[in-house]
Amino acid sequence: MIGLSEIFAALLGAIAAGGFQMISERRNRAQRREAVLTAICSEVDAICRLIRHQEYLPGLIEVGDKIRAGTWQGESYVIDIRMNYFSVFEGLSIDLGLLEPRQLCKIVNFYAYCKSVIDSTRPDGPFADAAVTNEHAGNMLAVENLLKAILNLGDEIVQFPAVALFHPDDLNPPPPLADA
């Protein structure tokens, strides 16, 4: 016959094992969440750096300034993007539910705005060779505002992870020390 102490020991063992498994699962989920967030934030950071490096915003501001000044002659701003710069986001889309809602909202908006800018500035897009119309001018102003929103969102998003993101300047070695 099984004694009460043996039943109690088995019960405590089961509770301890379940507790350990629960703690382990929570830790694994937190690590996965941080890895997903860091990967997506790294891609967002790279996209924003590319936008700034290619000077897309100053070009669009120039077009926007002409529209606002009434000197615009119908110039379009064309960005010919052929690569998929969203591969990390798309590859991790199944894990987006791990992220906090406030983070997820900003990340999804960032990528939606990026896709809208790409669609609006394609060489074969609706306004690439369009006539000078209020609709065309409105599209150029909208693209300018979207690009500003993309960079603002990106700057917020890269602050999300607990770890510091890679910075291209990390690749540049410091200058050699002067001989003493």
Number of C-alpha atoms within 10 A of each C-alpha: 3 6 7 9 9 10 11 11 11 12 12 12 12 12 12 12 12 12 12 12 12 12 12 12 12 12 12 12 13 14 12 15 19 18 14 21 27 21 17 25 24 20 19 26 22 18 18 20 16 12 15 13 10 12 11 16 19 12 14 22 18 14 23 22 14 16 19 12 9 9 10 16 13 20 18 22 20 20 16 12 12 8 7 8 14 15 12 16 21 14 10 13 12 9 14 19 10 15 17 11 11 8 14 16 11 16 25 13 15 22 18 14 19 21 12 15 22 18 18 22 21 18 17 12 13 13 23 18 14 14 13 14 11 11 12 19 24 13 19 25 19 17 25 23 17 19 23 15 16 25 21 13 19 24 15 15 22 21 14 14 18 9 10 11 14 11 12 9 8 8 8 8 7 8 6 6 6 5 4 3
